[in-house]
Amino acid sequence: MLHLKRLFLFYCINVVITLTHSAYYRVGIIDLIKEPSFWIVHLIFVLIAHIIGFAIFSFKKSNNIGNTYLYSQIFVSSCFIFFILYTNYSDWQHEKKYGNIETNQDYFKYYEGDDKYEKKIAFDTLITKFSNPNEIKITGSLCSNKDTIVNGDNRLLYFITLFYKKNNSKTNYKAAFTMLKPNAKILYYDKPFDEADRKKIDSIYQNMKKDVENNLNNIPDSTRRAIEKEVPKELIDSLFVHYTPKP
C-alpha cells in the first residue's frame, strides 16, 4: 500500500511541476490538460522508475525494496524535471528569437487575398527599418489601388497600410506605403493605431460583409441554402480577419 502511495505521489509531483513550468513559459495549460498524452507521458515515467527499481532490487537482492523503489522514483523524476525544464526553456528561447518572424511568414503564407504580393513587398520594406526582424508582428493590413499613368504607361498605384505590434509594447502601430510594382515607398511607420483607424476598418468590414450577404441573396434559394449549410456564418466572418488588427 505504501508503495502505491509513493507511485501516486511522484505522479502528482511530476504533473504539478510540468504545469507550473508551462504556466511560467506561457504555454496553454487548459489545452495541455485536455490532451490524453499529457497524462500518459507522466504515467510512463512513473512506470519506468518502477521497472528500474525492480531491476535494481532483483540484481542486488536488497532486503529493502521500499527504499530501492523510492530512489529509482527520485532519479527518474529528477530526469523528467530536467527534461521539462530544458524543453520549455528551448521553446521559450526559440519564440524569443524567431516567434514573430514565423508568425509574419505564416501571415503571408496563408493569406489568400488578391493583394498578397503587394502587401508582402510593403512588409519587406518595413522590416528594413528594424535591426531585429523578430521585433515586430504583423496584425492586419489594408490595400486599395487606382489607375495612374507613368511615362505614358497605364499602371496601378497601390495604397497599403500595415498594422503591427512591437516586442514589449501593447500598442498597435501602423505603417503606410505607396507602391508601383515592384517598389514600395514608405510614407510613415511606428505611428500609433487610433480610434479613427478602427472606425475606418470597421466600416470597410461591414461593407464587405454586406456585399457577401447581398451576393448570397441574389442567388437561387436552393443554392443559397446549400452554401449556408456548408459555409457557416462564422466562416464568412473569418474571411475578413486580415482587415482587422488583432488586439
N, C-alpha and C positions, 0 to 999 in steps of 0.2 A: 504493500500500500504506500509506504514511504517513497519507494522508487517511482511509482506512478505520479505521485505528487511532485516529485522533483522534475520529472519529464514535463508535466504541465506547467510548472513554474518557469522552466527555461524557455518553453514555447512562448509563454506570455511575455517574458523579458525580451526575447528576440522581436516579437511583434511590436511591443511598445518602443523599442529602440529604433526600429525601422520607421514607424510612424512619426516619431519625434524628429528624426533627421530629414524625413521627407517634408515635414512642415517647415523646418528651418530653411531648406532649399526650395521652398515654394512649389513642391510637387503636389498635384491634386490628390488629396487624401481620400476624398469621397470616391473618386474613380478607382483609386488603388484598392480600397477595401471591398469594392464590388467585384473585383477580379478573383475568381477561384484560385488562380495560380499563385496569388499573393499568400493565401493561407497554406496552400500545398507546399510551397517552397520552404516555409518555416517548419512545417512538419517534416519535410525531408531532412533538413539539417538536424533536427532533434533525433530522428531515427538513425542518421549517420553516426551521431555521437553514441547512441545506444549500441550500435553494431561495433564501433571501435572499442567501447567499454567491455563488451562481451568478448571480443577478440583478445584484448589485453588480459582480462580475467582468466580466459582459457589458457593463454600462453604462459602466464606467470603462476598460475594455480594459487592465486591470492585467496586468503580466507575472508577478506573484507570486500565483498562485491559492491557494497554501497558506495564506498569511497572511490572505487575504480570507475563506476558509472558517473559519479559526481565530477571527478577530474576530467573525464572524457567530455562531459557536457560543458564544463567551463572552457576547455580547449576549443571545442568546435564552435561554441557561442562566441568566443573571442575572435576566431577566424571569420565568422559570419559578420560580426560587428565591423571588423576591419574591411571586409568586402563591401558592406553597405556604405561605410564612410568613403571609401575610395571611389565607388561608383557615383555616389551623389556629388562628391567634390569634382569628379571629372566632368559630369554633366553640367554642373554649375559653371565650371571654367569654360566649357565649350559654348554655353549660352552667352557667357560674358564676352567671349571673343568673336563668336560667329552667329549668335541668335538673330540679330536684326538683319544681317546680311542674308541669311537663309530665308527669313520672312519676306524680305524685299524681292528675292528671287522667285519665291512662290507666288507673290502677288502678280507678277507679270507672267509667270509660267501658266497660271490657271485663269488669268483674265481673258475673257472672250469677246471684249468689245472691239469694234472696228478700228478704234484709235490706239490699240495696244502698242504698235510700233512707235507712234509719235510720243506717247507718254513715256516709253522706255528711253527714248533719246533725251527727253527732258530730264528724267531722273538721272541718267548718266551724266548730264551736265551739272545737275545739282550736287551730286556726290563728290564732284571735284572740289567743292568748296569746303570739304571737311577732311581733316588729316586722317581720321579713322573712319573707314566705310561702315563700321558697325555702330557709329554714333547715332544714326537716325533710323527710324522705322516708318515706312510709308503707311498711312491710314486711310487714304482716299484720294480721289482725283476728279477733275472736270476737264472737258475738252470741247471746244467749238471751232468752227472754221468759216472762212468766207473766201470767195473768189477774188483774186487780185491779178494784176499784170506786172511782170518783172521782165525788163528788157524785151518787151513785146510778146512775151510768152504768158499764157494763162496758167496761173499757179494757185494753189490753195495755201492760204495763210492760216496757221493754227494758233489758237489761244489756249494755253494749257495752265491749269493750276494743280499743284500737288500739295497734299496735306500730309503732315508727318509729325512724329514726336521725337524728342531727343532724350538721350540717356539722362537719368537723374532729374527729369523735369516732367511735370504733369500737364504742361501747356501744349496745346495743339498749335503747330506752326503751319505756315503756308508759303509757297514759292510760286511765282508767276513767270511764264515764258511766252515768247512768240517764236514761231518756227516756220521756216521754209525748208522743206526737206533738202538735204539731210542734216541741217544745222539748227540748233535751238539757241536762242538768246535769252538769258535770264534777266528779267526785269527787276525782281527783288526776291529775297529769301529771308528766312528766320523772322517773318512777320507774324505776330500772334493771330490766331484764328478768332474772330469776334462774332457777335450776335448777328450782324448783318450778313456775314458769310453763311451762318446757319440757316437764316431765313431764305437766302437765295437758293441754297441746296435743297431745302425742304420744298420750295416752290417747284424746282426742276423735278424732284422726285414725284411730287403729286401730279404734275403734268404728264410725266412719262407713264405713271400708273394709270391715269385716266385714258391715255392712248391705248394701252393694253386692254383695258376693260371695254373701251369702245369697239376695238377690233373684235373682241370676243362676242360682243352683242350684235355685230353685223354679219356674223356667220350663221348658218342654219342651226336651229335649236339642238338637233341630234348631234351635230358635230361639236357644238359648244359644250353640251353636257359631257360628251366623251372626253374633251380636253380638260374640263374642270375636274372630272373624275380621276384622270391620270396625273394632272398637274395641280396640286393643291394651292390654295391662296398663299400659303406661307412661302412656297417655292417661287411664285410670281414676285412676291415682295423681295425675295432674296436676290433677284436679278439686278436690283439697283444698289447692292451693297457697296459697290465700288464708287458710288457717287456720294456716299455719306461718310465722313470721317468717323472712325470709331473713337469712343471716349477713352 
